[in-house]
Amino acid sequence: MKKRTFLPLAASALALLLSPPLQAQTFPAKPVTIVVPYAPGGPVDNLMRALGTRLDKEWGQPVLVLNKSGANEIIGAEFVAKSAPDGYTLLAATEAALTMNPHLYKKLPYNAEKDFTPVTRLISVPMVFFVPANAKANTLKAFIQQAKAAKDKPMSYGSSGAGGIVHLPLAMFAKQEGLDMVHIPYKGAAPLIPEVISGQVDSAVLGVSVIEQHVKAGKLKALAISSEARSVALPEVPTFKEAGVQDIDAVFNIGLVAPAGTPAAVVDKIAADLRRVLMAPDFRKAQIDAYSYVAVGSSPAEYKAFLARDLKVQGERVKTSGATLD
C-alpha cells in the first residue's frame, strides 16, 4: 500500500517543481538554442549572435546559435515547430516564415499560426526606395509620373527574390499608383544593386544599411524611406508620407518565436530579458543604431497582434503579385 501511495505523491511533487512560475524563476537551467534560418553572416545571424553574447552573461547559461538555412526559412521553422515546448529552442523568424509562406506555399510542414508562440518582435528595418544616380526623377512623385508616361516601354523594379519582403510591397506600390511596371527578380541584394547602379533596372527597395554607402557615394539616388520617421543614416531622404505618397509599409522585421505550448511565464521572462538587452544604450549604439535598425522589443501579446495583422497584409500582397513558391 505504501508503494502505491508513493508514486502519486512523487508525481505531485514533481508537478509542483515544474509549475510555470517556478520554471520561469529557474529558466534557463541549461543552454538555450536560437535557430537562425539563414547562413552565418547575414543580418539575422549577426543580431542573434550579438544578443546571445549578452544573454550568456544575463542568464549564466550558453546561448547557442544554430544555422538551419534554406527553403525560405522553412527548414529552420519546421525544426523549431517540432522541438520541445520548454523555451530552450527558439526561432529567429522574419515575415518569410510567419506571415508570407502561408500564402506562398500550398503546403507547409508547419502551421505558422498554431505551431508557434510569439515571444517578441526585436527590430524592424525600414526600406528605402531608390533609383540610379542619373535617373530623371529626383522625387518619388516625379518617378510615378515618369512611370505612368512610359507606356511603350514599361519601367522596371528589381527585387531580391520573387515573393519576398522586397517584391511584395513594390507589387502593391505599382497597383496603388496605377503603374504598369516589370518585376525583375534576383537571387539576393548583392546582384540587384549593380543592376540599378548601371541603369539596367529602374528602381528597387532595400534596407538602409544595404544601400547607404552607395547613396553617399553618389551611385544611387534614394527617393523615399518606408518608415514613420527619417533615418539617421540618410536624414535627407523623406518618408513616403513626406513625399506625398501612400506608404508601402516595406519593413523587414526580426522576431523570436517558441514552439506552441511553451509556458507563458517562460515566454514572458525571455521577452523581458531580451528587451532589457536590446534597449541597453551600449548595445543599441553598437548593434541597432549602427545598422539603421529600429529597436522594438515588444511583449508577447503585442507581437502576436502584429503577426495577426501582418498575415492579412501579406495575403493581400501575394494575391496582388500573383507570386507562388510551390
C-alpha positions in Angstrom: 0.0 0.0 0.0 2.8 2.4 0.8 4.4 1.7 -2.6 1.1 2.6 -4.3 0.7 5.9 -2.5 4.3 6.9 -3.1 4.1 7.3 -6.9 1.2 9.8 -6.8 2.9 11.8 -4.1 6.1 11.8 -6.1 4.3 12.9 -9.2 2.6 15.7 -7.4 5.9 16.9 -6.0 7.4 16.8 -9.5 4.5 18.7 -11.0 4.9 21.4 -8.3 8.6 21.8 -9.1 7.8 22.1 -12.8 4.9 24.6 -12.4 5.2 27.6 -14.8 6.1 30.2 -12.1 9.0 28.0 -10.8 10.1 27.2 -14.4 10.4 30.9 -15.1 12.3 31.6 -11.9 14.8 28.9 -12.7 15.0 29.5 -16.5 17.4 28.8 -18.1 18.8 25.9 -16.3 20.7 24.7 -19.4 22.0 26.1 -22.7 19.4 27.8 -24.9 19.5 27.4 -28.7 18.3 30.1 -31.1 17.7 28.7 -34.6 18.6 31.1 -37.4 17.0 30.0 -40.7 19.9 31.6 -42.7 23.6 31.0 -43.3 26.1 32.7 -41.0 27.0 36.3 -41.6 23.6 37.9 -42.5 21.6 40.4 -40.5 19.5 37.8 -38.7 22.6 35.7 -37.8 24.6 38.7 -36.7 21.9 40.1 -34.5 21.2 36.8 -32.8 24.9 36.2 -32.1 25.2 39.7 -30.6 22.1 39.2 -28.4 23.4 35.7 -27.5 26.7 37.0 -26.2 24.9 39.4 -23.9 22.3 36.8 -22.8 25.2 34.4 -21.9 26.0 36.9 -19.1 22.4 37.7 -18.3 21.4 34.1 -17.9 24.6 32.4 -16.8 24.0 29.8 -19.5 25.4 29.5 -23.0 23.1 30.8 -25.8 23.9 28.8 -28.9 23.1 29.9 -32.5 22.2 27.0 -34.8 22.0 27.9 -38.5 19.4 25.9 -40.5 19.2 27.8 -43.7 17.2 27.2 -46.9 13.7 27.0 -48.4 12.6 30.5 -47.4 13.1 29.8 -43.7 11.0 26.6 -43.8 13.8 24.3 -42.7 14.5 26.3 -39.5 10.8 26.9 -38.8 10.0 23.2 -39.1 12.8 22.2 -36.7 11.6 24.6 -34.0 7.9 23.8 -34.5 8.7 20.1 -33.7 11.0 21.0 -30.7 10.1 20.6 -27.1 7.9 23.5 -25.8 10.1 24.4 -22.9 11.8 27.7 -24.0 15.2 26.1 -24.8 14.7 26.1 -28.6 13.7 29.4 -30.2 13.4 30.6 -33.8 14.7 33.9 -35.1 12.0 34.5 -37.6 11.0 37.1 -40.2 7.9 37.7 -42.3 9.0 34.8 -44.6 8.4 32.0 -42.1 5.5 33.5 -40.2 3.3 35.6 -42.5 4.4 35.1 -46.1 5.0 31.4 -46.5 1.4 30.5 -45.5 0.3 32.4 -48.7 3.2 31.5 -50.9 3.0 27.7 -50.4 0.0 25.4 -50.8 1.5 23.0 -48.2 4.0 23.7 -45.4 5.5 21.2 -42.8 4.4 23.6 -40.1 1.4 25.8 -39.3 2.5 29.4 -38.7 -0.4 30.3 -36.5 -0.8 27.1 -34.5 2.8 25.7 -34.1 4.5 28.8 -32.6 4.2 31.0 -29.5 5.2 34.6 -30.3 7.9 35.9 -27.9 9.0 39.3 -29.1 9.5 41.4 -32.2 13.1 42.5 -31.8 13.7 45.0 -34.5 12.3 46.5 -37.7 14.4 47.5 -40.7 13.0 50.4 -42.8 13.3 50.0 -46.6 14.4 52.8 -49.0 13.0 53.3 -52.5 15.9 54.1 -54.8 16.8 54.6 -58.4 20.0 55.0 -60.5 22.0 58.2 -59.7 21.4 59.5 -63.2 17.6 58.9 -63.2 15.5 61.8 -64.4 13.3 61.7 -61.3 14.5 63.5 -58.2 11.4 62.8 -56.1 9.0 59.9 -55.7 6.1 61.7 -57.3 8.3 62.6 -60.3 9.2 58.9 -60.6 5.5 57.9 -60.5 4.7 60.5 -63.3 7.6 59.1 -65.4 6.4 55.5 -64.9 2.8 56.5 -65.9 4.1 58.1 -69.1 6.3 55.2 -70.1 3.6 53.2 -71.8 5.6 51.9 -74.8 8.4 50.7 -72.6 7.3 50.0 -69.0 9.7 50.9 -66.3 11.1 48.1 -64.1 11.6 47.3 -60.4 14.0 44.8 -59.1 13.8 42.6 -56.0 16.0 40.2 -54.1 13.7 37.3 -54.9 10.1 36.6 -56.0 7.6 36.6 -53.2 9.9 38.3 -50.7 9.7 41.4 -48.5 11.2 43.5 -51.3 9.0 42.2 -54.1 5.6 42.2 -52.5 5.5 45.8 -51.3 6.6 47.0 -54.7 3.9 45.0 -56.4 1.4 46.8 -54.1 3.0 50.1 -54.9 2.6 49.6 -58.6 -1.1 48.7 -58.1 -2.0 51.5 -55.7 -0.3 54.1 -58.0 -1.8 52.6 -61.2 1.6 51.7 -62.7 2.4 49.1 -65.3 5.9 48.0 -64.2 8.0 45.0 -64.9 9.3 42.9 -62.0 12.9 41.6 -62.3 13.8 39.1 -59.5 17.4 38.5 -58.5 19.0 36.0 -56.1 19.6 38.4 -53.3 20.5 42.1 -52.9 24.2 41.7 -54.0 23.4 41.1 -57.7 20.5 43.6 -57.7 22.4 46.7 -56.6 24.9 46.8 -59.5 22.0 46.4 -61.9 20.2 49.5 -60.5 23.5 51.5 -60.4 24.1 50.7 -64.1 20.5 51.6 -65.0 19.6 48.1 -66.2 16.8 48.2 -63.5 14.9 51.4 -62.9 14.1 51.1 -59.2 14.1 48.9 -56.1 13.7 48.9 -52.3 16.3 47.6 -49.9 17.3 48.2 -46.3 19.0 51.5 -45.3 22.2 49.8 -44.2 22.5 47.9 -47.5 22.4 50.9 -49.8 23.6 53.7 -47.5 27.2 53.6 -48.8 26.1 53.7 -52.5 23.8 56.7 -51.9 26.5 58.6 -50.1 29.0 57.7 -52.8 26.6 59.2 -55.4 26.0 55.8 -57.2 22.3 55.6 -56.2 19.6 58.1 -55.6 17.2 57.5 -52.6 13.7 58.9 -53.1 11.8 57.8 -50.0 12.0 55.7 -46.9 9.2 53.4 -45.7 9.0 54.4 -42.0 7.4 56.8 -39.6 10.5 59.0 -39.3 13.5 59.7 -41.4 16.6 57.6 -41.0 19.6 59.0 -39.0 21.9 57.4 -41.6 20.1 59.1 -44.6 18.4 62.2 -43.0 17.9 63.9 -46.3 15.6 61.1 -47.6 11.9 61.9 -47.0 9.4 59.3 -45.7 6.7 58.2 -48.2 4.2 60.4 -46.3 6.5 63.4 -46.6 6.9 62.7 -50.3 3.1 62.8 -50.6 2.7 59.1 -51.4 0.9 56.3 -49.6 3.5 54.3 -47.6 4.1 50.8 -48.9 5.0 49.6 -45.5 8.1 47.9 -46.7 9.7 46.9 -43.4 11.8 43.9 -42.6 11.1 42.5 -39.1 13.1 40.1 -37.0 11.4 38.4 -34.0 11.6 35.4 -31.8 9.0 32.6 -31.5 9.0 29.5 -29.4 7.2 26.1 -30.0 3.5 26.2 -29.2 2.8 25.2 -25.7 5.8 26.9 -24.1 4.8 28.1 -20.7 3.6 31.7 -20.7 5.8 32.6 -17.7 8.9 31.4 -19.5 7.9 33.3 -22.7 7.3 36.4 -20.7 10.8 36.1 -19.0 12.6 35.6 -22.3 10.8 38.6 -23.8 11.6 40.8 -20.8 15.2 39.8 -20.7 15.7 40.4 -24.4 14.1 43.8 -24.2 16.5 44.8 -21.4 19.5 43.8 -23.5 18.1 45.3 -26.7 17.4 48.7 -25.1 20.8 48.9 -23.2 22.4 52.1 -24.5 25.7 50.5 -25.5 24.0 47.6 -27.3 21.7 49.9 -29.2 24.7 52.0 -30.3 26.8 49.1 -31.5 24.1 46.7 -32.8 21.0 48.7 -33.6 21.8 52.3 -34.5 25.0 51.3 -36.4 22.9 49.4 -38.9 20.0 51.9 -39.0 17.6 49.3 -37.4 14.7 50.3 -35.2 14.6 48.6 -31.8 11.1 47.3 -30.9 11.3 44.8 -28.0 7.6 44.1 -28.0 5.7 42.0 -25.4 4.4 38.5 -26.5 0.9 39.9 -26.8 2.0 42.8 -28.9 4.0 40.5 -31.2 1.0 38.1 -31.5 -1.2 41.0 -32.6 1.4 42.3 -35.0 1.7 38.9 -36.7 -2.1 38.5 -37.0 -2.3 41.9 -38.8 0.7 41.2 -41.0 -0.6 37.8 -42.0 -3.6 39.6 -43.6 -1.4 42.2 -45.2 0.9 39.7 -46.8 -2.0 37.7 -48.0 -3.3 40.7 -50.0 0.2 41.4 -51.3 0.7 37.8 -52.5 -2.6 37.9 -54.2 -1.8 41.1 -56.0 1.6 40.0 -57.1 0.5 36.5 -58.2 3.7 35.2 -56.6 3.9 31.5 -55.7 6.9 29.4 -54.4 5.4 25.9 -54.9 
